[in-house]
């Protein structure tokens, strides 16, 4: 797994290529099998792309969530906050979702359903577009 602070346009475009999938309200992001969350093939590919591109950050994500409480509760609508976030905040939020899923199985599937992953990718795409 690569971690770096700078991402190339190609790496961000690779992640943005998943936007259509995560924006589709009819997608089945996961299934429950034998009581366990089984994510779709596409979600698995996206997780791999997050790792391959170095989008995820090494930082104290738990402390960051404590300081940024608005991102903590999945029941809160944070779409507007996401759409005005800078790239570092988007990376920290995505990292928090991925790391949090290790301790709370199904968390990442839930944020896929809420549209937060799609919103993050939409914002990444917006940041790539010239003003």
N, CA, C and O atoms as CSV, one atom per row, in Angstrom:
chain,resi,resn,atom,element,x,y,z
A,1,UNK,N,N,0.832,-1.162,0.000
A,1,UNK,CA,C,0.000,0.000,0.000
A,1,UNK,C,C,0.885,1.236,0.000
A,1,UNK,O,O,1.782,1.368,0.833
A,2,UNK,N,N,0.633,2.124,-0.922
A,2,UNK,CA,C,1.427,3.331,-1.063
A,2,UNK,C,C,0.719,4.488,-0.358
A,2,UNK,O,O,-0.491,4.666,-0.504
A,3,UNK,N,N,1.478,5.268,0.401
A,3,UNK,CA,C,0.934,6.468,1.025
A,3,UNK,C,C,1.798,7.644,0.604
A,3,UNK,O,O,3.009,7.642,0.825
A,4,UNK,N,N,1.188,8.630,0.008
A,4,UNK,CA,C,1.926,9.833,-0.321
A,4,UNK,C,C,0.980,11.018,-0.317
A,4,UNK,O,O,-0.232,10.868,-0.477
A,5,UNK,N,N,1.544,12.176,-0.134
A,5,UNK,CA,C,0.700,13.356,0.013
A,5,UNK,C,C,0.229,13.912,-1.326
A,5,UNK,O,O,-0.853,14.495,-1.403
A,6,UNK,N,N,1.007,13.745,-2.360
A,6,UNK,CA,C,0.633,14.280,-3.662
A,6,UNK,C,C,0.074,13.183,-4.547
A,6,UNK,O,O,0.625,12.085,-4.634
A,7,UNK,N,N,-1.019,13.500,-5.193
A,7,UNK,CA,C,-1.637,12.559,-6.121
A,7,UNK,C,C,-1.565,13.147,-7.524
A,7,UNK,O,O,-1.687,14.358,-7.710
A,8,UNK,N,N,-1.368,12.288,-8.491
A,8,UNK,CA,C,-1.330,12.748,-9.876
A,8,UNK,C,C,-2.746,12.879,-10.415
A,8,UNK,O,O,-3.690,12.317,-9.860
A,9,UNK,N,N,-2.879,13.616,-11.483
A,9,UNK,CA,C,-4.166,13.743,-12.149
A,9,UNK,C,C,-4.645,12.369,-12.613
A,9,UNK,O,O,-5.837,12.070,-12.536
A,10,UNK,N,N,-3.727,11.533,-13.093
A,10,UNK,CA,C,-4.095,10.186,-13.543
A,10,UNK,C,C,-4.664,9.359,-12.390
A,10,UNK,O,O,-5.629,8.617,-12.573
A,11,UNK,N,N,-4.072,9.488,-11.213
A,11,UNK,CA,C,-4.578,8.735,-10.048
A,11,UNK,C,C,-5.969,9.219,-9.654
A,11,UNK,O,O,-6.848,8.412,-9.351
A,12,UNK,N,N,-6.166,10.522,-9.657
A,12,UNK,CA,C,-7.483,11.063,-9.319
A,12,UNK,C,C,-8.517,10.704,-10.381
A,12,UNK,O,O,-9.675,10.435,-10.060
A,13,UNK,N,N,-8.101,10.699,-11.638
A,13,UNK,CA,C,-9.016,10.277,-12.714
A,13,UNK,C,C,-9.389,8.805,-12.573
A,13,UNK,O,O,-10.525,8.416,-12.845
A,14,UNK,N,N,-8.436,7.995,-12.149
A,14,UNK,CA,C,-8.725,6.572,-11.930
A,14,UNK,C,C,-9.827,6.421,-10.882
A,14,UNK,O,O,-10.759,5.638,-11.065
A,15,UNK,N,N,-9.721,7.161,-9.800
A,15,UNK,CA,C,-10.755,7.092,-8.764
A,15,UNK,C,C,-12.078,7.664,-9.278
A,15,UNK,O,O,-13.143,7.110,-9.006
A,16,UNK,N,N,-12.010,8.759,-10.009
A,16,UNK,CA,C,-13.222,9.389,-10.542
A,16,UNK,C,C,-13.973,8.480,-11.507
A,16,UNK,O,O,-15.172,8.653,-11.721
A,17,UNK,N,N,-13.273,7.519,-12.085
A,17,UNK,CA,C,-13.933,6.605,-13.027
A,17,UNK,C,C,-15.002,5.753,-12.330
A,17,UNK,O,O,-15.837,5.148,-13.002
A,18,UNK,N,N,-14.984,5.698,-11.008
A,18,UNK,CA,C,-15.988,4.950,-10.252
A,18,UNK,C,C,-17.223,5.794,-9.930
A,18,UNK,O,O,-18.180,5.287,-9.343
A,19,UNK,N,N,-17.212,7.059,-10.302
A,19,UNK,CA,C,-18.290,7.980,-9.935
A,19,UNK,C,C,-19.663,7.494,-10.389
A,19,UNK,O,O,-20.605,7.471,-9.597
A,20,UNK,N,N,-19.783,7.112,-11.634
A,20,UNK,CA,C,-21.080,6.683,-12.157
A,20,UNK,C,C,-21.638,5.511,-11.352
A,20,UNK,O,O,-22.830,5.479,-11.045
A,21,UNK,N,N,-20.795,4.567,-11.016
A,21,UNK,CA,C,-21.227,3.408,-10.222
A,21,UNK,C,C,-21.773,3.841,-8.856
A,21,UNK,O,O,-22.843,3.397,-8.439
A,22,UNK,N,N,-21.032,4.706,-8.169
A,22,UNK,CA,C,-21.433,5.095,-6.820
A,22,UNK,C,C,-22.579,6.094,-6.801
A,22,UNK,O,O,-23.202,6.286,-5.757
A,23,UNK,N,N,-22.874,6.735,-7.925
A,23,UNK,CA,C,-24.008,7.653,-7.996
A,23,UNK,C,C,-25.310,6.952,-8.377
A,23,UNK,O,O,-26.383,7.542,-8.253
A,24,UNK,N,N,-25.236,5.739,-8.823
A,24,UNK,CA,C,-26.424,5.003,-9.253
A,24,UNK,C,C,-27.210,4.522,-8.032
A,24,UNK,O,O,-26.736,3.653,-7.299
A,25,UNK,N,N,-28.402,5.076,-7.805
A,25,UNK,CA,C,-29.176,4.698,-6.617
A,25,UNK,C,C,-29.682,3.252,-6.658
A,25,UNK,O,O,-30.147,2.731,-5.644
A,26,UNK,N,N,-29.594,2.611,-7.807
A,26,UNK,CA,C,-30.078,1.231,-7.932
A,26,UNK,C,C,-28.979,0.192,-7.748
A,26,UNK,O,O,-29.226,-1.009,-7.862
A,27,UNK,N,N,-27.762,0.658,-7.462
A,27,UNK,CA,C,-26.651,-0.283,-7.289
A,27,UNK,C,C,-26.820,-1.095,-6.011
A,27,UNK,O,O,-27.308,-0.601,-4.994
A,28,UNK,N,N,-26.409,-2.333,-6.092
A,28,UNK,CA,C,-26.323,-3.184,-4.906
A,28,UNK,C,C,-24.857,-3.200,-4.505
A,28,UNK,O,O,-24.052,-3.924,-5.089
A,29,UNK,N,N,-24.517,-2.395,-3.499
A,29,UNK,CA,C,-23.130,-2.250,-3.077
A,29,UNK,C,C,-22.648,-3.453,-2.273
A,29,UNK,O,O,-21.447,-3.706,-2.175
A,30,UNK,N,N,-23.590,-4.183,-1.704
A,30,UNK,CA,C,-23.231,-5.344,-0.875
A,30,UNK,C,C,-24.441,-6.263,-0.732
A,30,UNK,O,O,-25.576,-5.901,-1.042
A,31,UNK,N,N,-24.145,-7.466,-0.248
A,31,UNK,CA,C,-25.172,-8.446,0.127
A,31,UNK,C,C,-24.806,-8.972,1.510
A,31,UNK,O,O,-23.634,-8.996,1.887
A,32,UNK,N,N,-25.805,-9.386,2.246
A,32,UNK,CA,C,-25.553,-10.051,3.519
A,32,UNK,C,C,-25.583,-11.549,3.239
A,32,UNK,O,O,-26.587,-12.082,2.767
A,33,UNK,N,N,-24.481,-12.216,3.533
A,33,UNK,CA,C,-24.387,-13.664,3.321
A,33,UNK,C,C,-23.927,-14.314,4.622
A,33,UNK,O,O,-22.857,-14.006,5.146
A,34,UNK,N,N,-24.753,-15.209,5.123
A,34,UNK,CA,C,-24.444,-15.907,6.379
A,34,UNK,C,C,-24.132,-14.924,7.511
A,34,UNK,O,O,-23.274,-15.183,8.355
A,35,UNK,N,N,-24.839,-13.797,7.512
A,35,UNK,CA,C,-24.671,-12.812,8.563
A,35,UNK,C,C,-23.505,-11.856,8.377
A,35,UNK,O,O,-23.240,-11.030,9.250
A,36,UNK,N,N,-22.803,-11.953,7.252
A,36,UNK,CA,C,-21.639,-11.094,6.999
A,36,UNK,C,C,-21.881,-10.211,5.785
A,36,UNK,O,O,-22.585,-10.590,4.849
A,37,UNK,N,N,-21.284,-9.032,5.819
A,37,UNK,CA,C,-21.369,-8.104,4.692
A,37,UNK,C,C,-20.414,-8.574,3.605
A,37,UNK,O,O,-19.221,-8.753,3.848
A,38,UNK,N,N,-20.947,-8.773,2.409
A,38,UNK,CA,C,-20.137,-9.161,1.259
A,38,UNK,C,C,-20.273,-8.051,0.217
A,38,UNK,O,O,-21.295,-7.943,-0.460
A,39,UNK,N,N,-19.231,-7.232,0.097
A,39,UNK,CA,C,-19.268,-6.105,-0.825
A,39,UNK,C,C,-19.212,-6.570,-2.274
A,39,UNK,O,O,-18.673,-7.633,-2.582
A,40,UNK,N,N,-19.778,-5.753,-3.157
A,40,UNK,CA,C,-19.780,-6.071,-4.582
A,40,UNK,C,C,-18.354,-6.068,-5.137
A,40,UNK,O,O,-17.426,-5.541,-4.524
A,41,UNK,N,N,-18.217,-6.664,-6.296
A,41,UNK,CA,C,-16.924,-6.711,-6.985
A,41,UNK,C,C,-16.403,-5.290,-7.240
A,41,UNK,O,O,-15.213,-5.016,-7.083
A,42,UNK,N,N,-17.312,-4.395,-7.634
A,42,UNK,CA,C,-16.924,-3.016,-7.944
A,42,UNK,C,C,-16.436,-2.269,-6.694
A,42,UNK,O,O,-15.486,-1.490,-6.766
A,43,UNK,N,N,-17.081,-2.508,-5.565
A,43,UNK,CA,C,-16.631,-1.877,-4.323
A,43,UNK,C,C,-15.237,-2.386,-3.981
A,43,UNK,O,O,-14.383,-1.613,-3.547
A,44,UNK,N,N,-15.002,-3.676,-4.173
A,44,UNK,CA,C,-13.668,-4.238,-3.942
A,44,UNK,C,C,-12.628,-3.627,-4.866
A,44,UNK,O,O,-11.510,-3.337,-4.440
A,45,UNK,N,N,-12.989,-3.429,-6.124
A,45,UNK,CA,C,-12.069,-2.805,-7.079
A,45,UNK,C,C,-11.773,-1.357,-6.679
A,45,UNK,O,O,-10.646,-0.883,-6.825
A,46,UNK,N,N,-12.788,-0.666,-6.178
A,46,UNK,CA,C,-12.602,0.710,-5.726
A,46,UNK,C,C,-11.662,0.754,-4.518
A,46,UNK,O,O,-10.777,1.607,-4.444
A,47,UNK,N,N,-11.858,-0.157,-3.584
A,47,UNK,CA,C,-10.958,-0.230,-2.427
A,47,UNK,C,C,-9.513,-0.442,-2.890
A,47,UNK,O,O,-8.590,0.185,-2.369
A,48,UNK,N,N,-9.327,-1.322,-3.864
A,48,UNK,CA,C,-7.982,-1.561,-4.406
A,48,UNK,C,C,-7.412,-0.293,-5.040
A,48,UNK,O,O,-6.232,0.015,-4.873
A,49,UNK,N,N,-8.252,0.436,-5.764
A,49,UNK,CA,C,-7.805,1.675,-6.403
A,49,UNK,C,C,-7.416,2.718,-5.351
A,49,UNK,O,O,-6.446,3.454,-5.533
A,50,UNK,N,N,-8.169,2.780,-4.257
A,50,UNK,CA,C,-7.810,3.705,-3.171
A,50,UNK,C,C,-6.410,3.391,-2.647
A,50,UNK,O,O,-5.607,4.293,-2.411
A,51,UNK,N,N,-6.134,2.110,-2.471
A,51,UNK,CA,C,-4.818,1.695,-1.987
A,51,UNK,C,C,-3.731,1.931,-3.033
A,51,UNK,O,O,-2.669,2.473,-2.723
A,52,UNK,N,N,-4.001,1.524,-4.267
A,52,UNK,CA,C,-2.999,1.632,-5.333
A,52,UNK,C,C,-2.583,3.078,-5.605
A,52,UNK,O,O,-1.416,3.354,-5.882
A,53,UNK,N,N,-3.539,3.987,-5.524
A,53,UNK,CA,C,-3.255,5.391,-5.847
A,53,UNK,C,C,-2.639,6.152,-4.678
A,53,UNK,O,O,-2.094,7.240,-4.865
A,54,UNK,N,N,-2.718,5.594,-3.484
A,54,UNK,CA,C,-2.217,6.303,-2.310
A,54,UNK,C,C,-3.185,7.358,-1.811
A,54,UNK,O,O,-2.787,8.276,-1.095
A,55,UNK,N,N,-4.458,7.237,-2.183
A,55,UNK,CA,C,-5.453,8.221,-1.761
A,55,UNK,C,C,-5.633,8.223,-0.244
A,55,UNK,O,O,-5.853,9.272,0.362
A,56,UNK,N,N,-5.538,7.048,0.359
A,56,UNK,CA,C,-5.706,6.941,1.807
A,56,UNK,C,C,-4.466,7.467,2.510
A,56,UNK,O,O,-3.349,7.337,2.010
A,57,UNK,N,N,-4.677,8.057,3.664
A,57,UNK,CA,C,-3.589,8.699,4.400
A,57,UNK,C,C,-3.270,7.958,5.695
A,57,UNK,O,O,-4.141,7.324,6.291
A,58,UNK,N,N,-2.031,8.044,6.114
A,58,UNK,CA,C,-1.628,7.569,7.437
A,58,UNK,C,C,-1.750,8.748,8.391
A,58,UNK,O,O,-0.955,9.685,8.325
A,59,UNK,N,N,-2.719,8.709,9.259
A,59,UNK,CA,C,-2.915,9.775,10.239
A,59,UNK,C,C,-3.850,9.236,11.317
A,59,UNK,O,O,-4.418,8.156,11.160
A,60,UNK,N,N,-4.010,9.965,12.385
A,60,UNK,CA,C,-4.877,9.543,13.486
A,60,UNK,C,C,-6.326,9.871,13.122
A,60,UNK,O,O,-6.869,10.901,13.521
A,61,UNK,N,N,-6.928,8.975,12.363
A,61,UNK,CA,C,-8.271,9.220,11.851
A,61,UNK,C,C,-9.302,9.294,12.975
A,61,UNK,O,O,-10.275,10.040,12.869
A,62,UNK,N,N,-9.105,8.550,14.022
A,62,UNK,CA,C,-10.057,8.572,15.140
A,62,UNK,C,C,-10.063,9.951,15.801
A,62,UNK,O,O,-11.129,10.494,16.091
A,63,UNK,N,N,-8.884,10.517,16.038
A,63,UNK,CA,C,-8.787,11.861,16.621
A,63,UNK,C,C,-9.378,12.896,15.662
A,63,UNK,O,O,-10.050,13.830,16.100
A,64,UNK,N,N,-9.135,12.737,14.363
A,64,UNK,CA,C,-9.665,13.673,13.374
A,64,UNK,C,C,-11.188,13.674,13.400
A,64,UNK,O,O,-11.811,14.735,13.340
A,65,UNK,N,N,-11.794,12.480,13.489
A,65,UNK,CA,C,-13.256,12.407,13.568
A,65,UNK,C,C,-13.779,13.061,14.838
A,65,UNK,O,O,-14.836,13.691,14.825
A,66,UNK,N,N,-13.044,12.915,15.930
A,66,UNK,CA,C,-13.452,13.556,17.182
A,66,UNK,C,C,-13.435,15.076,17.051
A,66,UNK,O,O,-14.272,15.766,17.633
A,67,UNK,N,N,-12.481,15.590,16.289
A,67,UNK,CA,C,-12.372,17.032,16.076
A,67,UNK,C,C,-13.348,17.539,15.013
A,67,UNK,O,O,-13.674,18.726,14.982
A,68,UNK,N,N,-13.808,16.651,14.153
A,68,UNK,CA,C,-14.716,17.000,13.053
A,68,UNK,C,C,-15.986,16.186,13.182
A,68,UNK,O,O,-16.304,15.352,12.333
A,69,UNK,N,N,-16.699,16.442,14.251
A,69,UNK,CA,C,-17.856,15.641,14.651
A,69,UNK,C,C,-18.941,15.567,13.578
A,69,UNK,O,O,-19.699,14.597,13.537
A,70,UNK,N,N,-19.027,16.569,12.716
A,70,UNK,CA,C,-20.066,16.575,11.685
A,70,UNK,C,C,-19.943,15.384,10.731
A,70,UNK,O,O,-20.924,14.984,10.104
A,71,UNK,N,N,-18.741,14.821,10.622
A,71,UNK,CA,C,-18.535,13.678,9.731
A,71,UNK,C,C,-18.760,12.339,10.425
A,71,UNK,O,O,-18.772,11.292,9.777
A,72,UNK,N,N,-18.933,12.374,11.718
A,72,UNK,CA,C,-18.976,11.151,12.517
A,72,UNK,C,C,-20.297,10.391,12.420
A,72,UNK,O,O,-20.304,9.165,12.308
A,73,UNK,N,N,-21.404,11.112,12.463
A,73,UNK,CA,C,-22.724,10.497,12.481
A,73,UNK,C,C,-23.213,10.277,11.047
A,73,UNK,O,O,-23.431,11.232,10.301
A,74,UNK,N,N,-23.379,9.026,10.681
A,74,UNK,CA,C,-23.791,8.712,9.312
A,74,UNK,C,C,-25.221,9.141,9.009
A,74,UNK,O,O,-25.627,9.166,7.847
A,75,UNK,N,N,-25.976,9.473,10.031
A,75,UNK,CA,C,-27.349,9.918,9.824
A,75,UNK,C,C,-27.418,11.391,9.414
A,75,UNK,O,O,-28.443,11.840,8.902
A,76,UNK,N,N,-26.345,12.141,9.632
A,76,UNK,CA,C,-26.319,13.550,9.233
A,76,UNK,C,C,-26.051,13.660,7.732
A,76,UNK,O,O,-25.227,12.930,7.180
A,77,UNK,N,N,-26.749,14.569,7.093
A,77,UNK,CA,C,-26.515,14.845,5.686
A,77,UNK,C,C,-25.291,15.761,5.580
A,77,UNK,O,O,-25.330,16.916,6.005
A,78,UNK,N,N,-24.228,15.242,5.021
A,78,UNK,CA,C,-22.988,16.019,4.911
A,78,UNK,C,C,-22.628,16.323,3.452
A,78,UNK,O,O,-21.502,16.719,3.149
A,79,UNK,N,N,-23.592,16.133,2.565
A,79,UNK,CA,C,-23.316,16.342,1.137
A,79,UNK,C,C,-22.772,17.741,0.851
A,79,UNK,O,O,-21.825,17.887,0.078
A,80,UNK,N,N,-23.364,18.777,1.469
A,80,UNK,CA,C,-22.890,20.143,1.230
A,80,UNK,C,C,-21.468,20.337,1.737
A,80,UNK,O,O,-20.659,21.000,1.088
A,81,UNK,N,N,-21.162,19.761,2.891
A,81,UNK,CA,C,-19.800,19.867,3.447
A,81,UNK,C,C,-18.805,19.181,2.517
A,81,UNK,O,O,-17.713,19.695,2.273
A,82,UNK,N,N,-19.192,18.018,2.003
A,82,UNK,CA,C,-18.316,17.288,1.081
A,82,UNK,C,C,-18.074,18.121,-0.181
A,82,UNK,O,O,-16.951,18.191,-0.680
A,83,UNK,N,N,-19.131,18.746,-0.689
A,83,UNK,CA,C,-19.008,19.475,-1.953
A,83,UNK,C,C,-18.209,20.772,-1.834
A,83,UNK,O,O,-17.895,21.408,-2.840
A,84,UNK,N,N,-17.883,21.160,-0.599
A,84,UNK,CA,C,-17.029,22.333,-0.429
A,84,UNK,C,C,-15.675,21.971,0.196
A,84,UNK,O,O,-14.872,22.852,0.505
A,85,UNK,N,N,-15.435,20.686,0.376
A,85,UNK,CA,C,-14.199,20.228,1.037
A,85,UNK,C,C,-13.004,20.287,0.093
A,85,UNK,O,O,-13.138,20.179,-1.126
A,86,UNK,N,N,-11.827,20.463,0.699
A,86,UNK,CA,C,-10.599,20.394,-0.077
A,86,UNK,C,C,-10.167,18.922,-0.187
A,86,UNK,O,O,-10.745,18.047,0.458
A,87,UNK,N,N,-9.158,18.669,-1.002
A,87,UNK,CA,C,-8.736,17.297,-1.274
A,87,UNK,C,C,-8.241,16.597,-0.008
A,87,UNK,O,O,-8.511,15.411,0.183
A,88,UNK,N,N,-7.526,17.308,0.854
A,88,UNK,CA,C,-7.029,16.690,2.082
A,88,UNK,C,C,-8.188,16.210,2.962
A,88,UNK,O,O,-8.127,15.115,3.523
A,89,UNK,N,N,-9.230,17.014,3.083
A,89,UNK,CA,C,-10.394,16.620,3.878
A,89,UNK,C,C,-11.081,15.408,3.266
A,89,UNK,O,O,-11.499,14.501,3.986
A,90,UNK,N,N,-11.201,15.385,1.946
A,90,UNK,CA,C,-11.809,14.236,1.264
A,90,UNK,C,C,-11.011,12.965,1.530
A,90,UNK,O,O,-11.582,11.902,1.772
A,91,UNK,N,N,-9.701,13.082,1.485
A,91,UNK,CA,C,-8.832,11.920,1.731
A,91,UNK,C,C,-8.950,11.453,3.174
A,91,UNK,O,O,-8.989,10.251,3.440
A,92,UNK,N,N,-9.006,12.394,4.103
A,92,UNK,CA,C,-9.153,12.026,5.510
A,92,UNK,C,C,-10.499,11.375,5.770
A,92,UNK,O,O,-10.584,10.406,6.524
A,93,UNK,N,N,-11.540,11.893,5.161
A,93,UNK,CA,C,-12.870,11.316,5.341
A,93,UNK,C,C,-12.926,9.904,4.777
A,93,UNK,O,O,-13.432,8.992,5.431
A,94,UNK,N,N,-12.408,9.717,3.569
A,94,UNK,CA,C,-12.410,8.381,2.962
A,94,UNK,C,C,-11.564,7.411,3.781
A,94,UNK,O,O,-11.955,6.262,3.986
A,95,UNK,N,N,-10.420,7.868,4.244
A,95,UNK,CA,C,-9.569,7.027,5.090
A,95,UNK,C,C,-10.313,6.630,6.357
A,95,UNK,O,O,-10.240,5.478,6.783
A,96,UNK,N,N,-11.028,7.575,6.962
A,96,UNK,CA,C,-11.797,7.285,8.177
A,96,UNK,C,C,-12.865,6.239,7.910
A,96,UNK,O,O,-13.098,5.365,8.745
A,97,UNK,N,N,-13.515,6.318,6.757
A,97,UNK,CA,C,-14.528,5.311,6.408
A,97,UNK,C,C,-13.901,3.929,6.238
A,97,UNK,O,O,-14.422,2.938,6.749
A,98,UNK,N,N,-12.787,3.870,5.523
A,98,UNK,CA,C,-12.134,2.584,5.269
A,98,UNK,C,C,-11.589,1.981,6.558
A,98,UNK,O,O,-11.787,0.796,6.826
A,99,UNK,N,N,-10.903,2.797,7.357
A,99,UNK,CA,C,-10.347,2.298,8.622
A,99,UNK,C,C,-11.454,1.947,9.611
A,99,UNK,O,O,-11.369,0.940,10.313
A,100,UNK,N,N,-12.485,2.774,9.664
A,100,UNK,CA,C,-13.606,2.516,10.569
A,100,UNK,C,C,-14.313,1.218,10.261
A,100,UNK,O,O,-14.847,0.567,11.160
A,101,UNK,N,N,-14.321,0.832,8.986
A,101,UNK,CA,C,-14.974,-0.415,8.583
A,101,UNK,C,C,-14.281,-1.638,9.180
A,101,UNK,O,O,-14.904,-2.687,9.346
A,102,UNK,N,N,-13.010,-1.507,9.499
A,102,UNK,CA,C,-12.275,-2.623,10.117
A,102,UNK,C,C,-12.800,-2.913,11.520
A,102,UNK,O,O,-12.725,-4.045,11.997
A,103,UNK,N,N,-13.331,-1.885,12.174
A,103,UNK,CA,C,-13.822,-2.016,13.539
A,103,UNK,C,C,-15.339,-2.102,13.607
A,103,UNK,O,O,-15.901,-2.509,14.624
A,104,UNK,N,N,-15.993,-1.722,12.530
A,104,UNK,CA,C,-17.446,-1.711,12.472
A,104,UNK,C,C,-17.860,-2.233,11.094
A,104,UNK,O,O,-18.128,-1.459,10.175
A,105,UNK,N,N,-17.905,-3.561,10.975
A,105,UNK,CA,C,-18.178,-4.177,9.680
A,105,UNK,C,C,-19.469,-3.639,9.081
A,105,UNK,O,O,-20.505,-3.571,9.743
A,106,UNK,N,N,-19.382,-3.267,7.836
A,106,UNK,CA,C,-20.533,-2.744,7.120
A,106,UNK,C,C,-20.577,-1.226,7.073
A,106,UNK,O,O,-21.433,-0.654,6.398
A,107,UNK,N,N,-19.667,-0.566,7.781
A,107,UNK,CA,C,-19.638,0.898,7.777
A,107,UNK,C,C,-19.418,1.431,6.366
A,107,UNK,O,O,-20.119,2.346,5.931
A,108,UNK,N,N,-18.449,0.865,5.649
A,108,UNK,CA,C,-18.172,1.368,4.307
A,108,UNK,C,C,-19.356,1.107,3.375
A,108,UNK,O,O,-19.677,1.948,2.535
A,109,UNK,N,N,-19.999,-0.034,3.512
A,109,UNK,CA,C,-21.190,-0.324,2.704
A,109,UNK,C,C,-22.274,0.710,2.986
A,109,UNK,O,O,-22.975,1.149,2.074
A,110,UNK,N,N,-22.405,1.092,4.237
A,110,UNK,CA,C,-23.406,2.089,4.625
A,110,UNK,C,C,-23.108,3.448,3.992
A,110,UNK,O,O,-24.025,4.107,3.501
A,111,UNK,N,N,-21.850,3.878,3.993
A,111,UNK,CA,C,-21.547,5.184,3.395
A,111,UNK,C,C,-21.678,5.142,1.875
A,111,UNK,O,O,-21.901,6.174,1.242
A,112,UNK,N,N,-21.542,3.967,1.294
A,112,UNK,CA,C,-21.843,3.831,-0.134
A,112,UNK,C,C,-23.335,4.083,-0.355
A,112,UNK,O,O,-23.723,4.799,-1.278
A,113,UNK,N,N,-24.158,3.490,0.496
A,113,UNK,CA,C,-25.618,3.658,0.387
A,113,UNK,C,C,-26.071,5.091,0.638
A,113,UNK,O,O,-26.987,5.575,-0.027
A,114,UNK,N,N,-25.442,5.773,1.587
A,114,UNK,CA,C,-25.853,7.143,1.901
A,114,UNK,C,C,-25.505,8.118,0.792
A,114,UNK,O,O,-26.011,9.239,0.767
A,115,UNK,N,N,-24.644,7.700,-0.123
A,115,UNK,CA,C,-24.220,8.573,-1.208
A,115,UNK,C,C,-22.963,9.361,-0.899
A,115,UNK,O,O,-22.510,10.158,-1.721
A,116,UNK,N,N,-22.388,9.144,0.292
A,116,UNK,CA,C,-21.192,9.905,0.662
A,116,UNK,C,C,-19.986,9.559,-0.203
A,116,UNK,O,O,-19.191,10.439,-0.531
A,117,UNK,N,N,-19.840,8.305,-0.573
A,117,UNK,CA,C,-18.714,7.935,-1.442
A,117,UNK,C,C,-18.896,8.589,-2.807
A,117,UNK,O,O,-17.942,9.126,-3.369
A,118,UNK,N,N,-20.103,8.547,-3.337
A,118,UNK,CA,C,-20.385,9.211,-4.608
A,118,UNK,C,C,-20.127,10.710,-4.531
A,118,UNK,O,O,-19.589,11.300,-5.468
A,119,UNK,N,N,-20.511,11.326,-3.412
A,119,UNK,CA,C,-20.284,12.767,-3.238
A,119,UNK,C,C,-18.794,13.086,-3.183
A,119,UNK,O,O,-18.347,14.077,-3.759
A,120,UNK,N,N,-18.028,12.249,-2.493
A,120,UNK,CA,C,-16.574,12.463,-2.427
A,120,UNK,C,C,-15.982,12.382,-3.833
A,120,UNK,O,O,-15.154,13.214,-4.206
A,121,UNK,N,N,-16.399,11.394,-4.607
A,121,UNK,CA,C,-15.875,11.249,-5.973
A,121,UNK,C,C,-16.325,12.397,-6.868
A,121,UNK,O,O,-15.567,12.850,-7.726
A,122,UNK,N,N,-17.546,12.865,-6.676
A,122,UNK,CA,C,-18.037,14.005,-7.442
A,122,UNK,C,C,-17.176,15.244,-7.137
A,122,UNK,O,O,-16.825,16.007,-8.037
A,123,UNK,N,N,-16.848,15.422,-5.863
A,123,UNK,CA,C,-16.013,16.567,-5.472
A,123,UNK,C,C,-14.593,16.424,-6.024
A,123,UNK,O,O,-14.002,17.404,-6.477
A,124,UNK,N,N,-14.049,15.213,-5.987
A,124,UNK,CA,C,-12.729,14.985,-6.577
A,124,UNK,C,C,-12.752,15.369,-8.050
A,124,UNK,O,O,-11.834,16.026,-8.540
A,125,UNK,N,N,-13.790,14.963,-8.743
A,125,UNK,CA,C,-13.908,15.284,-10.167
A,125,UNK,C,C,-14.007,16.801,-10.364
A,125,UNK,O,O,-13.395,17.355,-11.277
A,126,UNK,N,N,-14.789,17.473,-9.493
A,126,UNK,CA,C,-14.899,18.935,-9.575
A,126,UNK,C,C,-13.541,19.605,-9.361
A,126,UNK,O,O,-13.210,20.578,-10.038
A,127,UNK,N,N,-12.768,19.085,-8.428
A,127,UNK,CA,C,-11.449,19.667,-8.141
A,127,UNK,C,C,-10.492,19.479,-9.320
A,127,UNK,O,O,-9.550,20.253,-9.492
A,128,UNK,N,N,-10.737,18.451,-10.124
A,128,UNK,CA,C,-9.902,18.204,-11.307
A,128,UNK,C,C,-10.224,19.152,-12.454
A,128,UNK,O,O,-9.380,19.422,-13.308
A,129,UNK,N,N,-11.461,19.654,-12.460
A,129,UNK,CA,C,-11.916,20.515,-13.559
A,129,UNK,C,C,-11.350,21.909,-13.400
A,129,UNK,O,O,-11.333,22.458,-12.299
A,130,UNK,N,N,-10.886,22.484,-14.502
A,130,UNK,CA,C,-10.406,23.868,-14.433
A,130,UNK,C,C,-11.566,24.806,-14.133
A,130,UNK,O,O,-12.709,24.547,-14.509
A,131,UNK,N,N,-11.255,25.884,-13.458
A,131,UNK,CA,C,-12.294,26.867,-13.076
A,131,UNK,C,C,-12.765,27.632,-14.270
A,131,UNK,O,O,-13.632,28.497,-14.146
